[in-house]
Every structure is written in C-alpha cells, then in structure tokens.
Amino acid sequence: RRVLFRSLIGALREAPPGSVPSALDALARHVREHFGHEESWMSDGGFPARDCHAAEHSAVLASIDGVSRRVARGEIDAALRLADALADWFPAHADYLDAPLAHWLCKRRHGGTPVVLHRPPRVDPAADPRSAPC
C-alpha cells in the first residue's frame, strides 16, 4: 500500500496540467478505500486510538476534497502543493499511527507482534557534507 500511495503521489506531481484532475481523482479513490479498510479494522479490533487516527483520516480527506474543488476551478498548483504535503505527511502517519494499529491487530489476532522493517533515511550528501561516502 505504501508503494501504491507513493506512486499515486508521484503520478500527481508529474501529471501534465490536463491530467491533474484524473491523477488527483485516482489518489482520492485510493485514499478513501484504504482509510475505509483501516477504519473497519480499528472498529472491529477495538483499537484504543481509533478516534485520533480516524480524525487524521478525516482531515486528509477534507483537504483532498477542498483541493479537488480548487482543481475543478483551474487551480492546478493546489494539487501539486497537496501532493508535496501528503508526501511529507505520510511517513509520520505510517510510523506513528499505522504501525501501532498493525501491532495492535497482530497481537489481538495472533498473540504476537509484527515484524517491522525500516530502511535507513536517505541523506542527500550535498545537503549534509558529513554524510558523504568515504
């Protein structure tokens, strides 16, 4: 799901102006479907942080809806700013809200905890010369 989300954001960022509405619509459909699944899992699994997590989903959906209205009026740049904001937002959401949900569900359903793999953050050597390879 992370890959699809990132791919849809990338498609929105790279879309020519005439394709921005359809790229935004594809992203919106995916986000609604994914959030719907998560909210079902949270409700069915008795996830304690459900209200907080669902509130964040609602805020993102409201932003997407607002940007969709602006794009319909020809404000294409609003979609590009949204894509950037979602790309910035998503890693923290996944780490601080989705990962605990996965942990909760795994523990409730199987009595264990999920294995979580993290990639080291990518560092631009030009931005931080101390990280340049030897």
Disulfide bonds with the S-S distance in Angstrom:
none
